[in-house]
Every structure is written in structure tokens, then in C-alpha cells.
Amino acid sequence: MSTALPSPVPFPPLTALRRLAPGLLACALLAVAGSQLASVDLLARHGLSALTLALMLGMLAGNLLPAPVLAHCGPGIGLAKQRILRLGVVLYGLRLTVQDIGHVGWAGVLVDAAMVCSTFALACGLGIRWLGLDRKTAMLIGIGSSICGAAAVVAAEPVVKARAEQVTVAVATVVVFGTLATFLYPLLFAAAAHGWPLPAQGRSFGLYVGSTVHEVAQVIAAARAVSPEAADTAVIAKMVRVMMLAPFLLALSALGPRGGGAARTRTSVPWFAFAFIGVVLLNSLHGLPAPWAARLVELDTGLLAMAMAALGLATQVRMMREAGSRPLLLAALLFAWLVVGGAALNAWLPALLA
């Protein structure tokens, strides 16, 4: 008498991998494509980074692929938008050191802090009270404009608990006005030479660029068009501004609305922000060999590009249309503040501390 053999039980990790693989592969391919396009000279000169291009490619694919294909990729896309994103934010600390602060001085740090706080406050005041935007969209636009563009927006998403379309709208505004800045700031430097009340020296103009332009790549593009000295100062000022991301997220989590009990309060703490600070400190102490750190920075760019691709895949054009013109108007007002108010603060604060 024969006995039927029991059916093999699927090994849980392999089952999970099969569910995640299609979405992760799609995000990885889009990230690679974005990185390759970012090396094109024309795109690089205009500050279009691998992150921005991966987002654009993801949105294109997300609106062209059939719904069943996107649904099949859903688990992997969700993983890239959440856990891979947070790992990317943590490893972003390898680009920064505490010593960067010394290169711009306390005046530079205060200018950066003033621009971050004032821009975010304006975003909340104008966006929520005047334009009637929903709170999360206004906050994300303010975070992207005030700190470090798309990377700040996606890092804040788990703290703000925003929807994919809200994140994408905020990132889109950063792309529009950050790209505009790469053309505008070299013209402003030329205007300063003709008597306009703007920082006229390479180093002071670099601090102005680093404290007001959205993305790191856009900062480099705008300042390099002025001079190497301006570019060096601009990058350091921008890195100090990026270092403010972790304490900003912690403050945002602590001051945000509670509700929902203690369990919800615990989950709102952005633990990856603590890890980000730890990586910055480790990098400041040269705790990793230089080749390892360089490889990890390359890996981090890939992880963040995957997260941006996942965000694009999860976003439909109708979401952007439904957002309307008010997010763009808010971003335009914040951009005007960054240009005009940033020039005033860069002139006033260093002179006050001199």
C-alpha cells in the first residue's frame, strides 16, 4: 500500500523573495538608467541628478505599464519606498563630517539654520493658511525647499506619513525650481558685479548658493558656473545644511500631532535619523577605510535612486493633476524667499558676527 508523500512546504524567505523580486528588479533597472543618464554632460550641467532622473523614469514607466504588471511589482516597490529608502538616508551620512562645519564657520551655520527654519515656517504658514493646501503636502514642499530637495522629501515621508502622490508633488516642485536656480544664480552673480545688492565675492556667493539652492547636484551646477572657489564653498555650505536633516526630522517627530495612543507615538520616532547621525560621526572619525567609504557612497546613490524609482512607479499622472496649481505656487513663493531672503540673510548675518 503506497503512502502519498506530503507536498513540500515553501521556504518562507524564498517565497518572500519571489514576491519582492519583480518590483526590486524594476526599481534597480530604473535606478541604473537614471545613473547612466545623469552622466550625460547636458543633463549634469543643469543639475539633473540620478535621483531626479530615476523619479522621472519611474513616473514614465508607472503610467505606461499595464495595471496587472504594476500590481505584480507592488511588494518590491513598497520595500524600496520604505526600508531601502531609510537605509539610503542612513548611508547618506558618509558624505558628511562634523569638520565640514569648521570650513564655513559659525556664520555659515547660522545662515543655513535661519534659511531652513524660515523657509519651512513660510511653507506651513502660506501653504496651509493662505493657499489651503493639505498639511502634509505643504510640509513636504517646505522640507524639500529648505533642506536638501528630493532626498529630504523622501526622508521625511515616514515621519509625515504622507501618501505617494503628496511626496511626488513635493519632489516635482523641487525639480522645477531647483533646475531654474541653476540658470538664475550665475546671472545673479553677474548682476552683483554691476552693483546689485548680492554677495559679489566667490566665497560669499558660494555660501549664498549652498544655503538656498535645493539639491546638492543643483548647488554644484549653479556654483561651478561662477568659479571653483564658489563651488567649493557652496558644496560645504550645502553639506552643513544636509546635516540639519536628522535633527529636523527628530524635531518634526517630537512636535507633530500625537493621537492614536502610545503605540503610534513610538512608531513615529524616526530611528533612522539617529543612525544617520551615527554614520556622520563615524565618517568624521575616519572609522572606515577610504575605499570602503567610497564604495558605500556609490551603493547609497543606487539605493536612493531605487527609492525614487519606486516612488515614480507608484505615482499616476492623475494624482499630479488632482493636486492643482497651488503646490506649484507655494514652491514659487518659497523659491522667491530663498533668492531674496537668502541674499539678505547672507549679507546681514556674517556682517553682524564679524
C-alpha positions in Angstrom: 0.0 0.0 0.0 1.6 3.2 -1.1 1.6 6.3 1.0 1.4 9.7 -0.7 4.3 12.0 0.1 3.4 15.3 1.7 3.7 18.4 -0.5 6.9 20.4 0.1 6.3 23.4 2.3 7.6 26.6 0.7 10.7 28.0 2.4 9.4 31.4 3.7 12.5 33.5 2.7 12.3 32.1 -0.9 8.5 32.8 -1.0 9.1 36.4 0.1 12.0 36.8 -2.4 9.7 35.6 -5.3 7.1 38.3 -4.2 9.7 41.1 -3.9 11.9 40.3 -6.9 9.9 41.7 -9.7 9.4 45.1 -8.1 13.0 45.3 -6.8 14.3 44.4 -10.2 12.2 47.1 -11.9 13.4 49.7 -9.4 17.0 48.6 -9.8 16.8 48.8 -13.6 15.3 52.3 -13.5 18.0 53.4 -11.0 20.8 52.2 -13.3 19.1 54.0 -16.2 18.9 57.2 -14.1 22.5 57.0 -13.1 23.6 56.5 -16.7 21.6 59.5 -17.9 23.0 61.6 -15.0 26.4 61.2 -16.5 25.3 62.8 -19.8 27.0 66.2 -19.8 24.0 68.2 -20.9 21.8 66.8 -18.1 24.6 67.1 -15.5 25.2 70.8 -16.3 21.6 71.5 -15.5 21.7 69.8 -12.1 19.6 66.7 -13.0 20.9 64.1 -10.6 20.5 60.3 -10.7 17.7 60.6 -8.1 15.7 63.1 -10.1 16.1 61.1 -13.4 15.2 57.8 -11.6 12.0 59.5 -10.4 11.1 60.7 -13.9 11.8 57.3 -15.4 9.7 55.7 -12.7 6.8 58.0 -13.3 7.0 57.3 -17.1 7.0 53.6 -16.5 4.3 53.8 -13.8 2.0 55.4 -16.3 2.7 53.3 -19.3 2.9 49.8 -17.8 -0.3 47.8 -17.5 -2.0 47.7 -14.1 -1.5 43.9 -13.6 2.2 44.3 -14.1 2.4 47.1 -11.6 0.3 45.1 -9.1 2.8 42.2 -9.6 5.6 44.5 -8.8 3.8 46.1 -5.8 5.6 44.3 -2.9 9.1 45.1 -4.2 8.1 48.7 -4.9 6.8 49.1 -1.4 10.0 47.7 0.1 12.1 50.1 -2.0 9.9 53.1 -0.9 10.3 52.3 2.8 13.2 50.2 4.0 15.6 50.7 1.2 14.9 54.4 1.4 15.7 54.6 5.1 18.9 52.6 4.6 19.8 55.1 1.9 19.2 58.0 4.2 21.4 56.4 6.8 24.3 55.9 4.4 24.0 59.4 3.1 25.9 60.4 6.3 29.0 59.0 4.7 29.1 62.2 2.5 29.3 64.4 5.6 31.7 65.1 8.5 31.5 67.3 11.6 34.6 69.0 10.3 32.6 70.5 7.5 31.2 73.0 9.9 34.6 74.5 10.5 35.0 75.3 6.8 32.0 77.6 6.7 32.3 79.0 10.3 29.5 79.8 12.7 28.2 82.5 10.3 27.6 79.9 7.7 26.0 77.5 10.1 23.7 80.3 11.4 22.7 81.3 7.8 21.9 77.6 7.0 19.8 77.2 10.1 18.0 80.5 9.5 17.2 79.5 6.0 15.9 76.1 7.0 13.7 77.3 9.8 12.3 80.4 7.9 11.6 78.5 4.7 9.8 75.7 6.5 7.8 78.2 8.6 6.8 80.1 5.5 5.7 76.8 3.8 3.4 75.9 6.6 2.0 79.5 7.0 1.5 80.2 3.3 0.6 76.7 2.2 -1.8 75.7 4.9 -3.4 79.0 6.0 -3.3 81.1 2.8 -3.4 78.6 -0.1 -5.4 76.0 1.7 -3.1 73.1 0.9 -3.3 69.9 3.0 -0.9 69.9 5.8 1.3 67.1 4.6 1.8 68.4 1.1 2.7 71.9 2.4 5.2 70.4 4.9 6.9 68.2 2.3 7.3 71.1 -0.1 8.8 73.2 2.8 11.2 70.4 3.8 12.3 69.9 0.2 12.8 73.6 -0.4 14.6 74.3 2.9 17.0 71.3 3.4 18.2 69.2 0.5 15.5 68.7 -2.1 14.2 65.3 -3.1 16.3 63.4 -0.6 14.8 65.4 2.3 11.3 64.9 1.0 11.6 61.1 0.8 13.4 61.0 4.1 10.5 62.9 5.7 7.8 60.7 4.2 7.8 58.1 7.0 7.7 60.9 9.7 4.9 62.9 8.0 3.1 59.7 6.9 2.4 61.2 3.5 0.8 59.4 0.5 2.8 58.7 -2.6 1.1 61.5 -4.6 1.9 64.0 -1.9 5.6 63.0 -1.9 5.8 63.2 -5.7 4.1 66.6 -5.9 6.7 67.9 -3.5 9.6 66.3 -5.3 8.3 67.7 -8.6 8.4 71.3 -7.2 12.0 70.8 -6.1 12.9 69.6 -9.6 11.2 72.6 -11.3 12.7 75.4 -9.1 16.0 73.7 -8.4 16.6 73.4 -12.1 15.6 77.1 -12.5 18.1 78.0 -9.9 21.0 76.5 -11.9 20.3 79.1 -14.6 19.4 82.0 -12.4 22.2 82.1 -9.9 25.1 82.6 -12.4 23.0 85.6 -13.8 22.7 86.9 -10.2 26.4 86.8 -9.8 26.9 88.8 -13.0 24.3 91.3 -11.7 26.2 91.6 -8.4 29.2 92.8 -10.4 27.0 95.7 -11.7 26.0 96.9 -8.3 23.1 94.7 -7.3 22.9 94.1 -3.5 24.1 90.4 -3.7 27.2 88.6 -2.5 29.9 89.6 -5.0 32.9 87.5 -4.0 33.3 83.9 -4.9 33.4 82.5 -1.4 30.4 84.7 -0.2 28.4 83.9 -3.3 29.2 80.2 -2.8 27.8 80.4 0.7 24.7 82.1 -0.7 24.2 79.2 -3.3 24.8 76.5 -0.7 22.4 77.9 1.8 19.5 78.5 -0.7 19.6 76.1 -3.7 17.5 72.9 -3.3 19.6 69.8 -4.4 23.3 69.0 -4.0 23.7 68.5 -7.7 21.9 71.8 -8.4 24.2 73.6 -6.0 27.3 72.2 -7.7 25.9 73.1 -11.2 25.0 76.7 -10.2 28.2 77.5 -8.2 30.6 75.8 -10.7 29.3 78.2 -13.4 30.6 81.1 -11.2 34.1 79.9 -10.1 35.9 76.9 -8.5 36.2 78.8 -5.2 32.4 79.5 -5.2 31.8 75.8 -5.9 34.0 74.6 -3.1 32.3 76.9 -0.5 28.8 76.1 -1.9 29.3 72.3 -1.5 30.5 72.7 2.1 27.6 75.0 3.0 25.2 72.6 1.4 26.6 69.7 3.3 26.2 71.5 6.6 22.6 72.2 5.6 22.1 68.5 4.8 23.4 67.6 8.3 20.4 69.5 9.7 18.1 66.9 8.2 18.4 64.4 11.1 17.7 66.9 13.9 15.0 68.5 11.8 13.3 65.1 11.4 13.6 64.4 15.1 12.1 67.8 16.0 9.3 67.2 13.4 8.5 63.9 15.0 8.5 65.3 18.5 6.4 68.3 17.7 4.0 66.6 15.3 0.4 65.6 16.2 0.2 62.7 18.5 -3.1 60.9 18.9 -3.8 57.3 18.5 -2.2 56.1 21.7 1.3 55.3 22.8 1.9 52.7 20.1 1.5 55.3 17.4 3.8 57.7 19.3 6.6 55.0 19.4 6.3 54.2 15.7 6.6 57.9 14.8 10.1 58.2 16.0 12.5 58.3 13.0 15.1 55.9 14.3 17.0 56.0 11.0 17.7 59.7 11.8 19.7 58.5 14.9 21.6 56.1 12.6 22.2 58.9 10.2 23.9 61.0 12.9 25.9 57.9 14.0 27.2 57.4 10.4 28.2 61.1 10.2 30.2 60.8 13.4 31.8 57.5 12.2 32.8 59.3 9.0 34.1 62.3 10.9 36.4 59.9 12.9 37.5 58.2 9.7 36.2 54.9 11.1 36.0 53.3 7.6 38.9 52.9 5.2 38.6 55.4 2.3 37.9 52.7 -0.4 35.1 51.2 1.7 33.5 54.6 2.2 33.7 55.4 -1.5 32.0 52.1 -2.4 29.3 52.6 0.2 28.6 56.1 -1.2 28.2 54.6 -4.6 25.9 52.0 -3.1 23.9 54.7 -1.3 23.3 56.6 -4.5 22.0 53.4 -6.0 19.7 52.8 -3.1 18.3 56.3 -3.1 17.8 56.1 -6.9 15.9 52.8 -6.4 13.6 54.5 -3.8 13.0 57.4 -6.2 12.2 55.0 -9.0 9.7 53.2 -6.7 8.1 56.5 -5.8 7.7 57.3 -9.5 6.3 53.8 -10.2 3.7 54.3 -7.5 2.5 57.7 -8.9 -0.1 58.3 -11.6 -0.4 61.4 -13.7 -3.9 61.9 -12.4 -2.5 62.4 -8.9 -0.5 65.3 -10.2 -3.4 66.8 -12.0 -5.6 66.5 -8.9 -3.0 68.4 -6.8 -3.7 71.5 -9.0 -1.6 74.7 -9.3 -1.4 75.6 -5.5 1.6 73.4 -4.7 3.5 75.0 -7.6 2.5 78.4 -6.4 3.7 77.6 -2.9 7.0 76.4 -4.2 7.4 79.5 -6.3 6.8 81.7 -3.3 9.4 79.7 -1.3 11.8 80.0 -4.2 11.4 83.8 -4.2 12.2 83.8 -0.5 15.3 81.6 -0.9 16.6 84.0 -3.6 15.7 87.4 -2.0 15.6 86.5 1.7 18.7 84.3 1.3 20.6 87.2 -0.2 19.6 89.4 2.7 20.5 86.9 5.4 23.8 86.1 3.7 24.6 89.8 3.8 23.3 90.6 7.3 24.3 87.6 9.5 28.0 87.4 8.6 28.4 91.2 9.0 26.7 91.0 12.4 29.1 88.4 13.6 32.2 90.0 12.1 
